[in-house]
């Protein structure tokens, strides 16, 4: 490997080994002594499957882009939406 003076992104490939969510506000990354405080964990649904992540540095700030998988929900059709759709088709 060659020396790099700056790295802008680090792939975190496996949830639970290379990174994991600790509590409501922290993420632990493998090889770091302390957990990192993050914002926005509340956006991840409880029933979602968490996969990989990417730690990114942009404009002097650090971001964690996580890949999340969740089951596809069927759209909810109300009677009002059904009537509007039938009027448009006719």
C-alpha positions in Angstrom: 0.0 0.0 0.0 1.1 3.5 -0.7 1.0 6.4 1.7 -2.0 8.7 1.4 -1.9 12.1 3.1 -5.7 12.4 3.3 -8.6 9.9 3.2 -12.1 11.3 2.5 -14.1 8.1 2.9 -13.8 4.8 4.8 -16.1 1.9 4.0 -17.6 0.1 7.0 -18.7 -3.2 5.4 -20.3 -5.2 8.1 -22.8 -4.0 10.7 -22.0 -5.5 14.1 -18.3 -6.0 13.4 -16.9 -2.9 11.8 -19.6 -0.6 13.2 -22.6 -0.7 15.4 -25.3 1.6 16.9 -24.8 2.1 20.6 -27.9 3.5 22.4 -29.9 6.4 20.9 -27.1 8.8 20.0 -23.8 6.9 19.5 -22.1 4.8 16.9 -19.0 2.7 17.7 -16.5 2.1 14.9 -14.0 -0.7 15.0 -10.5 0.5 16.0 -11.7 3.6 17.7 -11.5 3.9 21.5 -14.6 6.1 22.0 -18.0 6.0 20.5 -19.0 8.8 18.2 -22.1 11.0 18.8 -24.3 11.1 15.8 -27.6 12.8 14.9 -30.4 11.3 12.9 -30.5 7.7 14.3 -34.2 8.2 14.9 -34.7 8.1 11.1 -33.8 4.4 11.0 -37.0 2.3 11.5 -36.9 -0.3 14.3 -37.8 -3.2 12.0 -35.2 -2.3 9.3 -32.2 -4.4 8.5 -28.9 -2.4 8.8 -26.2 -3.4 6.4 -23.0 -1.5 5.5 -22.1 2.2 6.0 -19.6 4.7 4.6 -17.8 7.3 6.8 -17.4 10.4 4.7 -15.6 13.7 5.3 -17.0 16.6 3.3 -16.1 20.3 3.8 -14.5 19.6 7.2 -17.5 17.7 8.6 -18.0 14.0 9.1 -21.0 12.0 7.8 -22.1 8.4 8.2 -24.1 7.1 5.2 -25.8 3.8 6.3 -27.4 1.3 4.0 -30.8 0.2 5.4 -33.1 -2.5 4.0 -36.8 -2.7 5.0 -39.8 -4.6 3.8 -41.9 -2.9 1.1 -45.2 -1.8 2.5 -48.4 -1.9 0.3 -49.9 1.5 -0.3 -53.0 2.3 1.7 -56.0 3.2 -0.6 -58.8 5.2 0.9 -62.3 5.5 -0.6 -61.6 9.1 -1.5 -58.5 8.1 -3.5 -60.4 5.3 -5.3 -63.1 7.8 -6.4 -60.6 10.3 -7.7 -58.8 7.6 -9.6 -62.0 6.3 -11.2 -63.0 9.8 -12.3 -59.6 10.4 -13.9 -59.9 7.1 -15.9 -63.4 7.8 -17.1 
